[in-house]
């Protein structure tokens, strides 16, 4: 049982049958065919020769199928990671051979980082990037990726840049050098891919675009008209080799390796969970997903692959085509291997404009207009975070955009934990229930009683806010106030700073001859009170199970005996 947790293929492989193979075979071949043009396109986007996209579409797929918990996730090169590679490695070197060497080393570093994160169960760290931030970053990055392909779509020379204004500016500067044949090929390919997607043909649009592009260039002789083609594609499987382990290079690549590790895991886990929701026969285990992606990248690095992860579009196609297990990915990898062995000469006349069109259609679909509209209607604060990340990435660049996103996410966490929601409660007429006076009308509020609810863990970061807010409410009540009831139903924990703050609030009330009660105190907090002797200081008769019990006691009305439930702890008496 234990080994199956670490090698999930053992959960489905022993019971594999012809019925499963039928769906996996169709899906595997479909995704494999889709991967050929996509892999080459994303390698070009990453700043590497197209053949490396096919290398990255083999070993990582097989390794993920063995160690991954998703049975439909299609691992391989993706646009976002390819752009991050281009941005990160491109900032270090412009030499082609050094670039390739560093990209392969980057795959190893990303793999090791993800593997260690999985082993030490650090998958929760991705929660520090909020969804609005991710949506803003992804949308801006998609625009940068798309516009970065203008040089291939237009057939002009544009210097490499991660700033969209520079790309557009250079494109306008060189607009008079546009190669018309290249532009025609690119636009027709984009239209073809979109048409196939719209009418939902069973043949992948990128593959049809590849066939069209090769046919147009070769048949019309446009390769002599300045249309840039892929040219010679090396034949054969990737050779085994140990990545160049240079300490200075590793130190320089650490920031981009960390970035890719987080972004690739988030992209992968998001699509894996979305697909798994439609399949009830297995569960996604985030930390095992990190281990699987780590092993896939480590193994890929020894066979000349750049960093890979689970892709949205291919995973959707894999699922829709009938994939039932990881065998579909193994079949896709086998098809890539056959392509490398026998079919690479067919890609000699493939125009780079075709690969650019594949990238542009894929990434422009990542621009999240729906999320922007949704946030504008539901949460303007989150909308501003999304917009700030979007503009920061668009204006400053990819890596800077990620930093902005992380800072904004952490700032949001800090703000929401240091200033949590609080409420003054009033009684529903004729009922023993209490609600927020700001949200409900016609509640009974008594001048001599303040009922205050604090909706968060009470700890060092929010104790000042707790004290200031509660003391302000006490002072606002004036001299008629005789009883303060703290509803602790939403307080799930408390540290030593929280205990001291509570003691200070109790003293604040005692100085003004105001009684202080607590209700709905949860077990972990009761244990803390017991250790801190706070129950004795306040008095055991000041703890109640419900608000109404405290109110009735104040009014000298009979109350059922719930004290044992209000004070019970798991702590032994000292």
C-alpha positions in Angstrom: 0.0 0.0 0.0 2.8 2.4 0.9 4.8 2.0 -2.3 1.7 2.8 -4.4 1.7 6.2 -2.8 5.1 7.0 -4.2 4.7 5.1 -7.5 1.1 5.7 -8.5 1.4 3.8 -11.7 1.1 0.7 -9.6 -2.5 1.7 -8.8 -3.7 1.2 -12.4 -1.1 -0.8 -14.2 -1.8 -4.3 -12.6 -5.5 -4.0 -13.7 -4.8 -2.6 -17.2 -6.9 -4.1 -20.0 -7.9 -3.7 -23.6 -10.8 -1.4 -22.8 -8.4 1.1 -21.1 -5.9 0.7 -24.0 -8.5 1.7 -26.6 -9.1 5.2 -25.0 -5.4 5.7 -24.2 -4.3 4.8 -27.7 -6.5 7.3 -29.4 -5.7 10.0 -26.8 -2.0 9.2 -26.9 -1.7 9.5 -30.6 -3.8 12.6 -30.7 -1.7 14.4 -28.1 1.5 13.1 -29.7 0.5 14.6 -33.0 -0.4 17.8 -31.3 2.9 17.8 -29.4 5.1 17.7 -32.5 4.4 21.2 -33.7 3.8 22.6 -30.2 7.0 21.2 -28.8 9.0 22.7 -31.7 7.2 26.0 -31.4 7.8 26.3 -27.7 11.4 25.4 -28.1 11.7 28.3 -30.5 9.9 30.5 -28.0 12.4 29.4 -25.3 15.2 30.6 -27.6 16.4 27.1 -28.5 16.4 25.0 -31.8 13.0 23.4 -32.5 14.5 19.8 -32.0 14.8 20.4 -28.3 11.1 20.7 -28.0 10.8 17.1 -29.2 13.5 16.1 -26.8 11.5 17.7 -24.0 8.4 15.7 -25.1 9.7 12.3 -24.4 11.4 11.3 -21.1 9.4 13.7 -18.9 6.1 12.3 -20.2 7.1 8.7 -19.3 8.5 9.6 -15.9 5.4 11.6 -15.0 3.1 8.7 -16.1 5.0 6.6 -13.6 5.1 8.9 -10.6 2.2 11.4 -11.2 -1.2 11.1 -9.5 -3.2 12.6 -12.4 -4.1 10.1 -15.1 -4.9 12.7 -17.8 -2.3 15.4 -17.2 -0.2 15.9 -20.4 3.3 17.0 -19.4 5.6 18.6 -21.9 6.8 22.1 -23.1 4.4 24.9 -22.4 4.3 28.6 -23.5 4.6 30.2 -20.1 7.7 28.2 -19.0 9.3 28.6 -22.4 9.0 32.4 -22.1 10.5 32.3 -18.6 13.4 30.3 -19.9 13.9 32.8 -22.7 13.7 35.7 -20.2 15.9 34.1 -17.5 18.6 32.5 -19.6 18.6 35.2 -22.2 19.5 37.7 -19.6 22.7 35.7 -18.8 24.0 34.8 -22.3 23.5 35.3 -26.0 25.7 32.5 -27.1 23.6 29.7 -28.6 25.5 26.8 -27.2 25.8 28.3 -23.8 22.1 29.1 -23.9 21.2 25.4 -24.6 23.6 24.2 -21.8 22.0 26.6 -19.3 18.5 25.7 -20.3 19.2 22.0 -19.7 20.9 22.8 -16.4 17.8 24.8 -15.5 15.6 21.7 -16.0 17.8 19.8 -13.5 17.6 22.7 -11.0 13.8 23.0 -11.4 13.5 19.2 -11.0 15.6 19.1 -7.8 13.7 22.1 -6.3 10.3 20.5 -7.1 11.3 17.1 -5.8 12.6 18.6 -2.5 9.4 20.7 -2.2 7.4 17.5 -2.6 9.5 15.4 -0.2 9.3 18.1 2.5 5.6 18.6 1.8 5.9 22.3 0.8 3.1 22.3 -1.8 1.2 24.7 0.3 3.6 27.5 -0.6 1.9 28.1 -3.9 -1.1 29.3 -1.9 0.9 32.5 -1.3 0.1 33.5 -4.9 -3.5 34.5 -5.0 -5.7 33.8 -8.0 -6.1 37.4 -9.1 -2.4 37.8 -9.1 -1.9 34.6 -11.2 -4.6 35.8 -13.6 -3.0 39.2 -14.0 0.5 37.8 -14.5 -0.7 35.1 -16.9 -2.7 37.6 -19.0 0.3 40.0 -19.3 2.7 37.2 -20.0 0.4 35.9 -22.7 0.5 39.3 -24.4 4.3 39.4 -24.2 4.6 35.9 -25.5 2.2 36.6 -28.4 3.9 39.9 -29.5 7.3 38.3 -29.1 6.4 36.2 -32.1 5.8 39.2 -34.4 9.3 38.8 -35.8 8.5 35.3 -37.1 5.0 36.3 -38.2 6.2 39.3 -40.1 9.5 38.0 -41.2 11.4 40.9 -39.8 14.3 41.4 -37.3 13.2 42.4 -33.8 15.7 42.3 -30.9 14.8 40.0 -28.1 12.8 41.8 -25.3 10.4 41.0 -22.5 8.9 44.5 -22.7 5.9 44.8 -24.9 6.3 48.5 -25.7 9.9 47.7 -27.0 8.6 44.8 -29.1 5.8 46.9 -30.7 8.1 49.9 -31.2 10.7 47.8 -33.0 8.0 46.2 -35.1 6.8 49.6 -36.3 10.4 50.7 -36.9 10.9 47.7 -39.2 7.5 47.6 -40.8 8.8 48.4 -44.2 10.8 45.2 -44.2 7.9 42.8 -43.7 8.0 39.7 -45.8 4.6 39.4 -47.4 4.8 35.7 -48.1 5.7 35.0 -44.4 2.8 37.2 -43.2 0.4 35.4 -45.5 1.5 32.0 -44.2 1.2 33.1 -40.6 -2.3 34.7 -41.0 -3.7 31.7 -42.9 -2.2 29.3 -40.2 -3.9 31.3 -37.4 -7.2 31.3 -39.3 -6.9 27.6 -39.9 -6.1 26.8 -36.3 -9.0 28.9 -35.0 -11.4 27.4 -37.6 -10.5 23.8 -36.6 -11.1 24.8 -33.0 -14.4 26.4 -33.7 -15.9 23.5 -35.8 -14.2 21.0 -33.5 -12.6 18.8 -36.2 -11.0 15.6 -34.9 -7.6 16.6 -36.4 -5.4 19.0 -34.4 -5.3 22.5 -35.9 -1.6 22.9 -35.4 -0.9 19.8 -37.4 -3.0 21.0 -40.3 -1.2 24.3 -40.1 2.2 22.5 -40.3 1.0 20.5 -43.3 -0.2 23.7 -45.0 3.0 25.7 -44.2 5.3 23.0 -45.5 3.1 22.6 -48.6 3.0 26.3 -49.3 6.7 26.9 -48.9 7.8 23.8 -50.8 5.1 23.9 -53.5 5.4 27.6 -54.3 9.1 27.8 -53.8 8.7 30.6 -51.2 11.9 29.4 -49.3 13.7 31.4 -52.1 11.5 34.4 -51.4 12.9 35.1 -47.9 10.5 32.9 -45.9 12.5 31.6 -42.9 12.2 27.9 -42.5 13.3 25.5 -39.7 15.9 23.8 -41.9 17.8 20.7 -41.0 16.3 19.0 -38.0 18.7 16.5 -36.4 17.7 12.9 -36.7 17.7 10.4 -33.8 16.9 10.1 -30.1 18.4 12.5 -27.6 21.7 11.3 -26.2 22.3 10.7 -22.5 24.5 13.4 -20.9 25.1 14.9 -17.5 24.2 18.7 -17.5 27.1 21.0 -17.0 27.3 21.7 -13.3 28.9 25.1 -13.0 28.6 26.7 -9.6 28.5 30.3 -10.9 25.8 29.3 -13.4 23.7 27.6 -10.8 23.9 30.6 -8.5 22.8 32.9 -11.3 20.0 30.6 -12.3 18.5 30.1 -8.8 15.9 33.0 -9.1 14.5 31.8 -12.4 14.6 28.2 -11.3 12.5 29.1 -8.2 10.1 31.1 -10.4 9.7 28.2 -12.9 9.3 25.7 -10.1 6.4 27.6 -8.6 4.7 28.7 -11.8 4.9 25.3 -13.5 3.6 23.5 -10.4 0.7 26.0 -10.1 -0.2 25.6 -13.8 0.1 21.8 -13.5 -1.9 21.4 -10.3 -4.6 23.7 -11.5 -5.4 21.8 -14.7 -4.9 18.4 -12.9 -7.5 19.3 -10.3 -9.9 20.6 -12.9 -9.7 17.4 -15.0 -9.8 15.1 -11.9 -13.1 16.7 -10.9 -14.6 14.8 -13.8 -13.1 11.5 -12.7 -13.9 10.0 -9.4 -11.6 6.9 -9.5 -8.4 8.6 -8.2 -7.2 11.6 -6.2 -4.7 14.4 -6.9 -2.0 14.5 -4.2 -0.2 17.9 -4.5 3.0 16.9 -2.8 3.3 13.7 -4.9 2.6 15.9 -8.0 5.7 18.0 -7.0 7.7 14.8 -6.7 6.5 13.6 -10.1 7.2 16.9 -11.9 10.6 17.0 -10.2 11.5 13.5 -11.3 10.2 14.3 -14.8 12.4 17.4 -15.1 15.5 15.7 -13.5 15.2 12.8 -15.9 14.6 15.1 -18.9 17.7 17.1 -18.1 19.8 14.0 -18.6 18.3 13.7 -22.1 18.7 17.3 -23.3 15.2 18.5 -22.2 14.4 22.0 -21.0 11.9 22.5 -18.1 8.5 21.0 -18.7 5.1 20.9 -16.9 1.5 20.0 -17.4 -0.2 22.0 -20.2 -3.8 23.2 -20.2 -4.7 22.6 -23.9 -3.0 19.3 -24.3 -4.5 17.9 -21.1 -7.9 19.0 -22.2 -7.4 17.3 -25.6 -6.0 14.2 -23.8 -9.1 13.9 -21.6 -11.6 14.6 -24.4 -9.9 12.0 -26.6 -10.5 9.3 -24.1 -7.4 9.0 -21.9 -8.0 6.8 -19.0 -4.5 6.3 -17.5 -0.9 7.5 -17.8 -0.4 5.0 -20.7 -1.7 7.7 -23.0 1.3 9.9 -22.2 3.7 6.9 -22.7 2.1 6.4 -26.2 2.6 10.1 -27.0 6.2 9.8 -26.0 6.6 6.7 -28.2 5.1 8.7 -31.2 7.7 11.5 -30.6 10.4 8.9 -30.5 9.3 7.5 -33.9 9.2 11.1 -35.2 12.8 11.7 -34.1 14.0 8.4 -35.6 12.2 8.6 -39.0 10.3 11.8 -39.7 12.5 14.8 -38.9 13.4 15.3 -42.6 9.8 16.2 -43.3 10.1 19.4 -41.2 13.0 20.9 -43.2 10.6 23.3 -45.1 8.5 24.1 -42.1 8.1 27.9 -41.9 8.9 29.5 -38.5 5.8 31.6 -39.1 3.7 28.4 -38.6 5.4 27.8 -35.2 4.7 31.5 -34.3 1.0 31.1 -35.3 0.8 28.0 -33.0 2.2 29.9 -30.1 0.1 33.0 -30.7 -3.2 31.2 -30.8 -2.3 29.1 -27.7 -1.2 32.0 -25.5 -3.8 34.6 -26.5 -6.4 32.1 -25.1 -4.7 32.6 -21.7 -5.8 36.2 -21.5 -8.4 36.1 -18.8 -11.1 38.6 -19.7 -13.8 36.7 -17.8 -11.8 36.8 -14.5 -11.3 40.6 -14.9 -15.0 41.2 -15.4 -15.9 38.8 -12.5 -13.5 40.6 -10.1 -14.8 44.0 -11.2 -18.3 43.0 -10.2 -17.5 41.1 -7.0 -14.3 42.4 -5.5 -12.7 45.7 -6.6 -9.7 45.1 -4.3 -8.8 41.8 -6.0 -9.5 43.5 -9.4 -6.9 46.2 -8.5 -4.4 43.4 -7.5 -5.0 41.7 -10.9 -4.6 45.0 -12.7 -1.4 46.0 -10.8 0.2 42.6 -11.6 -0.9 42.8 -15.2 0.5 46.3 -15.7 3.6 45.6 -13.7 4.4 42.5 -15.9 3.5 44.3 -19.1 5.6 47.3 -18.4 8.5 46.0 -16.3 8.9 42.5 -17.6 8.1 38.8 -16.8 10.4 38.3 -13.8 9.6 41.7 -12.3 5.9 40.9 -12.8 6.3 37.7 -10.8 8.0 39.7 -8.0 5.2 42.2 -8.0 2.7 39.4 -7.8 4.4 37.7 -4.9 4.7 41.0 -3.0 1.0 41.8 -3.6 -0.1 38.4 -2.5 1.9 38.6 0.7 0.7 42.1 1.3 -2.9 40.9 0.9 -2.3 38.0 3.4 -0.7 40.4 5.9 -3.5 43.0 5.5 -6.3 40.4 5.9 -4.7 38.7 8.9 -3.8 41.9 10.7 -7.2 43.5 10.2 -9.7 40.7 10.2 -13.4 41.0 10.2 -15.1 42.0 13.4 -18.8 42.4 14.3 -21.0 43.9 17.0 -24.0 41.5 17.5 -27.6 42.1 18.3 -30.4 39.7 19.1 -33.0 38.6 16.7 -36.3 39.6 18.3 -37.9 36.7 20.3 -35.0 34.3 19.4 -31.9 33.3 21.2 -29.8 34.1 18.1 -27.4 37.0 17.5 -26.4 38.6 14.2 -24.1 41.4 12.9 -25.9 44.8 13.5 -24.4 46.2 10.3 -25.9 43.5 8.1 -29.3 42.9 9.7 -32.1 45.4 10.6 -34.4 45.5 13.6 -32.0 43.6 15.9 -32.3 44.2 19.6 -29.3 46.0 21.0 -29.1 46.9 24.7 -27.1 49.9 25.9 -25.8 47.9 28.9 -24.5 45.0 26.9 -21.8 44.8 24.1 -21.5 41.6 22.2 -18.3 41.5 20.1 -17.2 38.8 17.7 -13.6 38.5 16.3 -13.4 36.4 13.2 -9.8 35.3 13.2 -7.0 33.6 15.1 -5.8 36.0 17.8 -2.0 36.3 17.4 0.9 38.8 17.5 0.0 40.3 14.0 -3.5 41.4 14.9 -3.6 41.9 18.7 -3.3 45.7 18.3 -6.2 45.8 15.9 -8.2 43.5 18.3 -7.6 45.7 21.3 -8.1 49.0 19.6 -11.3 47.9 17.9 -12.8 46.3 21.0 -11.8 49.2 23.3 -13.2 51.7 20.9 -16.6 49.8 20.9 -16.5 49.8 24.7 -15.9 53.5 24.8 -18.6 54.2 22.2 -21.2 52.5 24.5 -20.6 55.0 27.2 -21.2 54.8 30.9 -24.3 52.6 30.6 -22.3 49.6 29.5 -22.1 46.9 32.2 -21.3 43.7 30.3 -18.9 42.8 27.4 -19.4 39.4 25.8 -16.6 38.2 23.5 -17.9 35.7 21.1 -15.0 33.4 20.3 -16.8 31.1 18.0 -14.7 32.3 15.0 -11.3 32.3 16.9 -9.4 29.1 16.0 -6.2 29.8 17.9 -4.3 32.1 20.1 -0.6 32.7 20.8 1.1 34.3 23.9 0.6 37.8 22.5 -3.1 37.1 22.1 -3.3 36.0 25.7 -1.6 39.2 26.9 -3.9 41.3 24.8 -6.9 39.5 26.2 -5.6 40.1 29.8 -5.2 43.8 29.0 -8.8 44.1 27.6 -10.0 42.4 30.8 -8.1 44.9 32.9 -9.5 47.7 30.7 -13.0 46.5 31.6 -12.3 46.0 35.3 -11.0 49.6 35.6 -14.4 50.7 34.3 -16.4 48.3 36.5 -17.5 46.4 33.4 -18.1 42.6 33.6 -16.3 40.6 30.9 -17.6 37.2 29.6 -16.5 34.8 26.9 -18.7 32.4 24.9 -18.1 29.6 22.4 -14.4 29.2 23.3 -13.0 26.3 21.3 -10.9 23.5 22.8 -7.5 24.6 21.6 -8.0 28.0 23.1 -9.4 26.5 26.3 -6.2 24.5 26.6 -4.1 27.7 26.2 -6.3 29.5 28.9 -5.7 26.6 31.2 -1.9 26.7 30.8 -1.9 30.5 31.1 -4.2 30.4 34.2 -6.4 32.8 32.4 -9.5 30.8 33.4 -8.7 31.3 37.0 -7.9 35.0 36.6 -11.1 35.8 34.7 -13.2 33.4 36.8 -14.8 30.1 35.7 -18.3 31.6 36.0 -17.4 34.0 33.1 -17.3 31.3 30.4 -20.5 30.2 28.6 -21.4 27.9 25.7 -23.8 30.4 24.1 -24.4 34.1 24.0 -27.9 33.7 25.4 -26.6 31.9 28.5 -24.3 34.9 29.3 -27.1 37.3 28.8 -29.6 35.3 30.9 -27.0 35.0 33.7 -26.5 38.8 33.6 -30.3 39.2 33.8 -30.5 36.7 36.7 -32.6 34.3 34.7 -32.3 30.5 35.1 -29.7 28.9 32.8 -29.1 25.2 32.2 -25.8 24.0 33.5 -23.4 23.9 30.5 -20.3 24.9 32.5 -18.5 21.6 32.0 -18.7 22.1 28.2 -17.6 25.7 28.4 -14.5 24.9 30.4 -13.4 21.4 29.5 -9.8 21.1 28.3 -7.3 18.3 27.3 -4.8 19.6 29.8 -4.0 17.9 33.0 -4.1 19.9 36.3 -0.7 20.9 37.4 
